[in-house]
Amino acid sequence: MAVLRRITRPLLATPFVIEGMRALRRPLPLAAGTKSWARRLGAPVDDPLLVVKLNATVQIGAGGLLALGRLPRTASLVLATSLVPATLAEHAWWKEEDPELRKDQLLEFAQRIGLFGALLIGAADTHGKPSAAYRARTATTRGRKKAHRSVARTGGHVHAAIDTVGSGASAAASGTGRAMHSAADSARAKLPQR
């Protein structure tokens, strides 16, 4: 699996690095699309050229990190996030009136959706190690079991101490011992069963 990761990460990162370099070389056509897309969403963009350059820089940087295997989960998530506005700005197939252009834009849009899915898989890849959620669940379960064993041991010690005190004491001490036995038993009964 490690070999597969070393091969697929650079393959997945390549389109983003290439697209980021293309956007830095020719940002004006993308800036026009970004401005119209932002206007439709009601998001004020003062300098669409700066937004395009910033997005391109993020794509090159995160793509490079992903290709090198550095912070791959974070890089995948950043690339997936940067893919959304770029796709909506560049491949709005629903706006095309020419059937041939519409089909081409739809194909590009579908490819971007596929890349988005692959990046989400990359963002979730834990390299075969348990996820943080799994580790938290098992730690909680282990802690609960440890507490259960500890209380069970303590209850046994309490019973032994009560028996020791009660054996040489008067009837009043014996009544107190029975009450303490009862309290220890009820505390043990309230523990969640495994």
Stockholm file with secondary structure:
# STOCKHOLM 1.0

chainA/1-194         MAVLRRITRPLLATPFVIEGMRALRRPLPLAAGTKSWARRLGAPVDDPLLVVKLNATVQIGAGGLLALGRLPRTASLVLATSLVPATLAEHAWWKEEDPELRKDQLLEFAQRIGLFGALLIGAADTHGKPSAAYRARTATTRGRKKAHRSVARTGGHVHAAIDTVGSGASAAASGTGRAMHSAADSARAKLPQR
#=GR chainA/1-194 SS CHHHHHHHHHHHHHHHHHHHHHHHHSCHHHHHHHHHHHHHHTCCCSCHHHHHHHHHHHHHHHHHHHHHTSSHHHHHHHHHHHHHHHHHHHCCGGGCCSHHHHHHHHHHHHHHHHHHHHHHHHHHCCTTSCCHHHHHHHHHHHHHHHHHHHHHHHHHHHHHHHHHHHHTSCHHHHHHHHHHHHHHHHHHHHSCCC
#=GC SS_cons         CHHHHHHHHHHHHHHHHHHHHHHHHSCHHHHHHHHHHHHHHTCCCSCHHHHHHHHHHHHHHHHHHHHHTSSHHHHHHHHHHHHHHHHHHHCCGGGCCSHHHHHHHHHHHHHHHHHHHHHHHHHHCCTTSCCHHHHHHHHHHHHHHHHHHHHHHHHHHHHHHHHHHHHTSCHHHHHHHHHHHHHHHHHHHHSCCC
//
